[in-house]
Amino acid sequence: HRGKLADKLGGEDAVTGARQGWWAGVTRASSGGALAKRDARDCQQLIGDGRQALADGKTKDLAHKLADFTRLLQDVQHQGNLSPQAYGQILAAVQSVQALQVTSGGQQGGD
């Protein structure tokens, strides 16, 4: 599944880069104090779920995980547990993953 999905999403390099940017944004924000540790754990759990959906070739599942993550990120930012700068950086990383899906028409599989 994953090889075909990666091809649809622009190749392994595009998928890996987007996924690493997503994880790195949360890690940087957490270690720099811009994201509360408790919220970082929740974010990392959703990223892990998104990675699994990607590994399983389930693009619908990945789309749902991205939407869940975006909502969590918005909530955390509104609660004051995430700096505006970190919010923007993490959101940009999430949007790069979403853009890969849109570019590929990535709404297949995953039910």
N, CA and C atoms as an extended XYZ file, in Angstrom:
333
Properties=species:S:1:pos:R:3:atomname:S:1:resname:S:1:resid:I:1 pbc="F F F"
N         0.815       -1.206        0.000 N   HIS     1
C         0.000        0.000        0.000 CA  HIS     1
C         0.856        1.265        0.000 C   HIS     1
N         1.839        1.296        0.901 N   ARG     2
C         2.546        2.546        1.127 CA  ARG     2
C         3.284        3.025       -0.103 C   ARG     2
N         3.928        2.118       -0.844 N   GLY     3
C         4.657        2.524       -2.043 CA  GLY     3
C         3.737        3.197       -3.046 C   GLY     3
N         2.579        2.598       -3.278 N   LYS     4
C         1.610        3.193       -4.198 CA  LYS     4
C         1.098        4.518       -3.663 C   LYS     4
N         0.840        4.583       -2.367 N   LEU     5
C         0.359        5.826       -1.763 CA  LEU     5
C         1.432        6.899       -1.859 C   LEU     5
N         2.665        6.551       -1.555 N   ALA     6
C         3.758        7.527       -1.645 CA  ALA     6
C         3.889        8.043       -3.059 C   ALA     6
N         3.743        7.159       -4.044 N   ASP     7
C         3.797        7.607       -5.437 CA  ASP     7
C         2.674        8.595       -5.722 C   ASP     7
N         1.496        8.311       -5.229 N   LYS     8
C         0.354        9.217       -5.440 CA  LYS     8
C         0.574       10.557       -4.754 C   LYS     8
N         1.291       10.549       -3.618 N   LEU     9
C         1.492       11.771       -2.844 CA  LEU     9
C         2.771       12.512       -3.224 C   LEU     9
N         3.386       12.142       -4.332 N   GLY    10
C         4.559       12.879       -4.789 CA  GLY    10
C         5.870       12.175       -4.523 C   GLY    10
N         5.833       10.912       -4.147 N   GLY    11
C         7.047       10.145       -3.907 CA  GLY    11
C         7.420       10.099       -2.442 C   GLY    11
N         8.278        9.149       -2.119 N   GLU    12
C         8.716        8.945       -0.726 CA  GLU    12
C         9.337       10.199       -0.131 C   GLU    12
N        10.153       10.914       -0.908 N   ASP    13
C        10.824       12.101       -0.378 CA  ASP    13
C         9.831       13.167        0.046 C   ASP    13
N         8.803       13.382       -0.756 N   ALA    14
C         7.791       14.389       -0.422 CA  ALA    14
C         7.030       13.987        0.832 C   ALA    14
N         6.664       12.729        0.914 N   VAL    15
C         5.921       12.231        2.074 CA  VAL    15
C         6.788       12.317        3.326 C   VAL    15
N         8.014       11.847        3.230 N   THR    16
C         8.911       11.856        4.382 CA  THR    16
C         9.178       13.276        4.849 C   THR    16
N         9.442       14.175        3.924 N   GLY    17
C         9.711       15.567        4.284 CA  GLY    17
C         8.532       16.226        4.973 C   GLY    17
N         7.349       16.016        4.444 N   ALA    18
C         6.151       16.616        5.043 CA  ALA    18
C         5.899       16.039        6.428 C   ALA    18
N         6.031       14.733        6.543 N   ARG    19
C         5.790       14.075        7.830 CA  ARG    19
C         6.813       14.516        8.874 C   ARG    19
N         8.070       14.606        8.474 N   GLN    20
C         9.106       15.036        9.406 CA  GLN    20
C         8.911       16.493        9.821 C   GLN    20
N         8.459       17.321        8.906 N   GLY    21
C         8.192       18.715        9.246 CA  GLY    21
C         7.082       18.835       10.270 C   GLY    21
N         6.085       18.010       10.144 N   TRP    22
C         4.951       17.993       11.066 CA  TRP    22
C         5.444       17.624       12.469 C   TRP    22
N         6.187       16.538       12.571 N   TRP    23
C         6.717       16.067       13.856 CA  TRP    23
C         7.701       17.077       14.433 C   TRP    23
N         8.599       17.580       13.602 N   ALA    24
C         9.636       18.503       14.065 CA  ALA    24
C         9.034       19.795       14.604 C   ALA    24
N         7.972       20.271       13.985 N   GLY    25
C         7.323       21.494       14.462 CA  GLY    25
C         6.812       21.346       15.884 C   GLY    25
N         6.200       20.225       16.176 N   VAL    26
C         5.691       19.968       17.524 CA  VAL    26
C         6.855       19.791       18.499 C   VAL    26
N         7.859       19.062       18.093 N   THR    27
C         9.019       18.821       18.958 CA  THR    27
C         9.735       20.123       19.295 C   THR    27
N         9.961       20.969       18.285 N   ARG    28
C        10.624       22.260       18.523 CA  ARG    28
C         9.802       23.133       19.456 C   ARG    28
N         8.501       23.194       19.206 N   ALA    29
C         7.635       24.034       20.034 CA  ALA    29
C         7.626       23.556       21.478 C   ALA    29
N         7.609       22.252       21.670 N   SER    30
C         7.587       21.688       23.016 CA  SER    30
C         8.917       21.916       23.735 C   SER    30
N        10.008       21.603       23.074 N   SER    31
C        11.307       21.740       23.731 CA  SER    31
C        11.678       23.196       23.961 C   SER    31
N        11.136       24.093       23.152 N   GLY    32
C        11.422       25.517       23.322 CA  GLY    32
C        10.470       26.218       24.274 C   GLY    32
N         9.514       25.488       24.831 N   GLY    33
C         8.572       26.066       25.778 CA  GLY    33
C         7.390       26.777       25.140 C   GLY    33
N         7.262       26.693       23.822 N   ALA    34
C         6.155       27.358       23.128 CA  ALA    34
C         4.886       26.510       23.108 C   ALA    34
N         5.001       25.240       23.509 N   LEU    35
C         3.872       24.318       23.559 CA  LEU    35
C         3.965       23.562       24.873 C   LEU    35
N         2.880       23.559       25.633 N   ALA    36
C         2.838       22.846       26.910 CA  ALA    36
C         3.111       21.359       26.680 C   ALA    36
N         3.888       20.753       27.574 N   LYS    37
C         4.278       19.339       27.441 CA  LYS    37
C         3.064       18.417       27.307 C   LYS    37
N         2.037       18.666       28.110 N   ARG    38
C         0.826       17.838       28.064 CA  ARG    38
C         0.198       17.892       26.668 C   ARG    38
N         0.138       19.080       26.116 N   ASP    39
C        -0.447       19.243       24.788 CA  ASP    39
C         0.453       18.652       23.712 C   ASP    39
N         1.759       18.720       23.935 N   ALA    40
C         2.700       18.115       22.982 CA  ALA    40
C         2.465       16.610       22.891 C   ALA    40
N         2.228       15.969       24.023 N   ARG    41
C         1.952       14.525       24.014 CA  ARG    41
C         0.699       14.214       23.196 C   ARG    41
N        -0.349       15.015       23.376 N   ASP    42
C        -1.577       14.804       22.594 CA  ASP    42
C        -1.308       14.990       21.102 C   ASP    42
N        -0.538       16.011       20.773 N   CYS    43
C        -0.197       16.269       19.368 CA  CYS    43
C         0.615       15.106       18.792 C   CYS    43
N         1.581       14.642       19.548 N   GLN    44
C         2.433       13.554       19.074 CA  GLN    44
C         1.640       12.257       18.899 C   GLN    44
N         0.637       12.043       19.740 N   GLN    45
C        -0.216       10.862       19.587 CA  GLN    45
C        -0.971       10.928       18.260 C   GLN    45
N        -1.521       12.091       17.947 N   LEU    46
C        -2.243       12.222       16.681 CA  LEU    46
C        -1.306       12.108       15.489 C   LEU    46
N        -0.093       12.618       15.622 N   ILE    47
C         0.881       12.466       14.539 CA  ILE    47
C         1.198       10.981       14.340 C   ILE    47
N         1.372       10.267       15.438 N   GLY    48
C         1.619        8.828       15.351 CA  GLY    48
C         0.474        8.103       14.653 C   GLY    48
N        -0.745        8.489       14.981 N   ASP    49
C        -1.915        7.903       14.321 CA  ASP    49
C        -1.908        8.227       12.825 C   ASP    49
N        -1.523        9.459       12.498 N   GLY    50
C        -1.434        9.864       11.091 CA  GLY    50
C        -0.361        9.094       10.350 C   GLY    50
N         0.770        8.887       11.004 N   ARG    51
C         1.848        8.092       10.403 CA  ARG    51
C         1.376        6.675       10.129 C   ARG    51
N         0.638        6.105       11.075 N   GLN    52
C         0.137        4.741       10.892 CA  GLN    52
C        -0.839        4.678        9.726 C   GLN    52
N        -1.709        5.660        9.630 N   ALA    53
C        -2.653        5.696        8.507 CA  ALA    53
C        -1.895        5.768        7.184 C   ALA    53
N        -0.844        6.569        7.160 N   LEU    54
C        -0.026        6.678        5.959 CA  LEU    54
C         0.660        5.349        5.652 C   LEU    54
N         1.235        4.730        6.665 N   ALA    55
C         1.921        3.449        6.478 CA  ALA    55
C         0.963        2.372        5.974 C   ALA    55
N        -0.288        2.453        6.424 N   ASP    56
C        -1.292        1.469        6.015 CA  ASP    56
C        -1.943        1.810        4.681 C   ASP    56
N        -1.584        2.968        4.110 N   GLY    57
C        -2.154        3.377        2.829 CA  GLY    57
C        -3.581        3.883        2.935 C   GLY    57
N        -3.973        4.356        4.105 N   LYS    58
C        -5.355        4.790        4.345 CA  LYS    58
C        -5.440        6.313        4.300 C   LYS    58
N        -5.653        6.847        3.105 N   THR    59
C        -5.650        8.296        2.954 CA  THR    59
C        -6.865        8.961        3.594 C   THR    59
N        -8.002        8.286        3.613 N   LYS    60
C        -9.165        8.874        4.293 CA  LYS    60
C        -8.880        9.004        5.781 C   LYS    60
N        -8.292        7.967        6.336 N   ASP    61
C        -7.923        7.973        7.747 CA  ASP    61
C        -6.921        9.096        8.025 C   ASP    61
N        -5.937        9.246        7.147 N   LEU    62
C        -4.951       10.305        7.297 CA  LEU    62
C        -5.630       11.671        7.257 C   LEU    62
N        -6.566       11.846        6.358 N   ALA    63
C        -7.279       13.126        6.266 CA  ALA    63
C        -8.020       13.430        7.566 C   ALA    63
N        -8.629       12.412        8.156 N   HIS    64
C        -9.335       12.604        9.429 CA  HIS    64
C        -8.350       12.948       10.554 C   HIS    64
N        -7.206       12.273       10.564 N   LYS    65
C        -6.196       12.553       11.600 CA  LYS    65
C        -5.656       13.975       11.458 C   LYS    65
N        -5.460       14.416       10.230 N   LEU    66
C        -4.995       15.787        9.997 CA  LEU    66
C        -6.031       16.799       10.477 C   LEU    66
N        -7.288       16.524       10.215 N   ALA    67
C        -8.362       17.427       10.669 CA  ALA    67
C        -8.429       17.440       12.194 C   ALA    67
N        -8.329       16.271       12.811 N   ASP    68
C        -8.330       16.194       14.277 CA  ASP    68
C        -7.153       16.971       14.856 C   ASP    68
N        -5.989       16.801       14.243 N   PHE    69
C        -4.796       17.487       14.716 CA  PHE    69
C        -4.959       19.003       14.600 C   PHE    69
N        -5.500       19.451       13.490 N   THR    70
C        -5.696       20.889       13.287 CA  THR    70
C        -6.643       21.459       14.337 C   THR    70
N        -7.719       20.729       14.634 N   ARG    71
C        -8.653       21.183       15.676 CA  ARG    71
C        -7.968       21.235       17.040 C   ARG    71
N        -7.187       20.208       17.357 N   LEU    72
C        -6.448       20.195       18.623 CA  LEU    72
C        -5.493       21.377       18.695 C   LEU    72
N        -4.794       21.630       17.620 N   LEU    73
C        -3.842       22.735       17.574 CA  LEU    73
C        -4.547       24.073       17.806 C   LEU    73
N        -5.697       24.238       17.179 N   GLN    74
C        -6.475       25.473       17.368 CA  GLN    74
C        -6.921       25.610       18.820 C   GLN    74
N        -7.397       24.534       19.404 N   ASP    75
C        -7.838       24.573       20.803 CA  ASP    75
C        -6.689       24.933       21.736 C   ASP    75
N        -5.553       24.302       21.521 N   VAL    76
C        -4.381       24.546       22.366 CA  VAL    76
C        -3.947       26.005       22.246 C   VAL    76
N        -3.966       26.523       21.040 N   GLN    77
C        -3.564       27.913       20.823 CA  GLN    77
C        -4.557       28.871       21.479 C   GLN    77
N        -5.844       28.590       21.360 N   HIS    78
C        -6.871       29.443       21.980 CA  HIS    78
C        -6.787       29.411       23.506 C   HIS    78
N        -6.333       28.291       24.065 N   GLN    79
C        -6.173       28.173       25.517 CA  GLN    79
C        -4.908       28.867       26.014 C   GLN    79
N        -4.093       29.354       25.095 N   GLY    80
C        -2.857       30.031       25.470 CA  GLY    80
C        -1.695       29.089       25.753 C   GLY    80
N        -1.824       27.824       25.336 N   ASN    81
C        -0.779       26.836       25.587 CA  ASN    81
C         0.160       26.645       24.399 C   ASN    81
N         0.038       27.509       23.394 N   LEU    82
C         0.871       27.440       22.205 CA  LEU    82
C         1.085       28.862       21.704 C   LEU    82
N         2.327       29.231       21.502 N   SER    83
C         2.611       30.588       21.039 CA  SER    83
C         2.103       30.771       19.614 C   SER    83
N         1.730       31.992       19.244 N   PRO    84
C         1.260       32.247       17.876 CA  PRO    84
C         2.295       31.861       16.816 C   PRO    84
N         3.559       32.118       17.081 N   GLN    85
C         4.608       31.780       16.111 CA  GLN    85
C         4.692       30.261       15.919 C   GLN    85
N         4.699       29.516       17.010 N   ALA    86
C         4.762       28.058       16.920 CA  ALA    86
C         3.507       27.511       16.240 C   ALA    86
N         2.362       28.098       16.551 N   TYR    87
C         1.111       27.687       15.911 CA  TYR    87
C         1.240       27.812       14.391 C   TYR    87
N         1.748       28.940       13.941 N   GLY    88
C         1.902       29.159       12.504 CA  GLY    88
C         2.854       28.168       11.863 C   GLY    88
N         3.941       27.874       12.538 N   GLN    89
C         4.927       26.941       11.998 CA  GLN    89
C         4.375       25.515       11.922 C   GLN    89
N         3.707       25.089       12.972 N   ILE    90
C         3.148       23.731       12.975 CA  ILE    90
C         2.017       23.627       11.964 C   ILE    90
N         1.176       24.640       11.914 N   LEU    91
C         0.070       24.623       10.961 CA  LEU    91
C         0.594       24.566        9.531 C   LEU    91
N         1.663       25.279        9.229 N   ALA    92
C         2.254       25.232        7.888 CA  ALA    92
C         2.720       23.810        7.552 C   ALA    92
N         3.294       23.119        8.532 N   ALA    93
C         3.742       21.743        8.305 CA  ALA    93
C         2.554       20.824        8.042 C   ALA    93
N         1.481       21.005        8.805 N   VAL    94
C         0.266       20.198        8.595 CA  VAL    94
C        -0.304       20.476        7.209 C   VAL    94
N        -0.326       21.737        6.838 N   GLN    95
C        -0.867       22.097        5.522 CA  GLN    95
C        -0.040       21.508        4.385 C   GLN    95
N         1.260       21.315        4.606 N   SER    96
C         2.077       20.688        3.559 CA  SER    96
C         1.681       19.225        3.374 C   SER    96
N         1.337       18.550        4.469 N   VAL    97
C         0.851       17.174        4.362 CA  VAL    97
C        -0.512       17.169        3.672 C   VAL    97
N        -1.394       18.097        4.048 N   GLN    98
C        -2.706       18.184        3.418 CA  GLN    98
C        -2.576       18.497        1.932 C   GLN    98
N        -1.631       19.347        1.571 N   ALA    99
C        -1.439       19.707        0.166 CA  ALA    99
C        -1.021       18.493       -0.658 C   ALA    99
N        -0.231       17.610       -0.079 N   LEU   100
C         0.154       16.395       -0.775 CA  LEU   100
C        -1.086       15.559       -1.088 C   LEU   100
N        -2.002       15.515       -0.138 N   GLN   101
C        -3.230       14.749       -0.369 CA  GLN   101
C        -4.086       15.379       -1.443 C   GLN   101
N        -4.235       16.689       -1.403 N   VAL   102
C        -5.065       17.385       -2.384 CA  VAL   102
C        -4.470       17.211       -3.777 C   VAL   102
N        -3.148       17.370       -3.881 N   THR   103
C        -2.458       17.236       -5.154 CA  THR   103
C        -2.669       15.851       -5.742 C   THR   103
N        -2.695       14.860       -4.869 N   SER   104
C        -2.813       13.476       -5.346 CA  SER   104
C        -4.258       13.041       -5.510 C   SER   104
N        -5.205       13.883       -5.054 N   GLY   105
C        -6.593       13.422       -5.006 CA  GLY   105
C        -6.761       12.401       -3.913 C   GLY   105
N        -5.920       12.484       -2.879 N   GLY   106
C        -5.756       11.453       -1.863 CA  GLY   106
C        -6.926       11.223       -0.956 C   GLY   106
N        -8.039       10.845       -1.449 N   GLN   107
C        -9.167       10.484       -0.597 CA  GLN   107
C        -9.591        9.053       -0.881 C   GLN   107
N        -8.625        8.161       -0.998 N   GLN   108
C        -8.939        6.765       -1.260 CA  GLN   108
C        -8.592        5.916       -0.063 C   GLN   108
N        -9.161        4.738       -0.011 N   GLY   109
C        -8.825        3.777        1.033 CA  GLY   109
C        -9.172        4.254        2.422 C   GLY   109
N        -9.024        3.357        3.387 N   GLY   110
C        -9.069        3.746        4.770 CA  GLY   110
C       -10.356        3.606        5.514 C   GLY   110
N       -11.329        3.007        4.964 N   ASP   111
C       -12.575        2.838        5.732 CA  ASP   111
C       -12.531        1.586        6.549 C   ASP   111
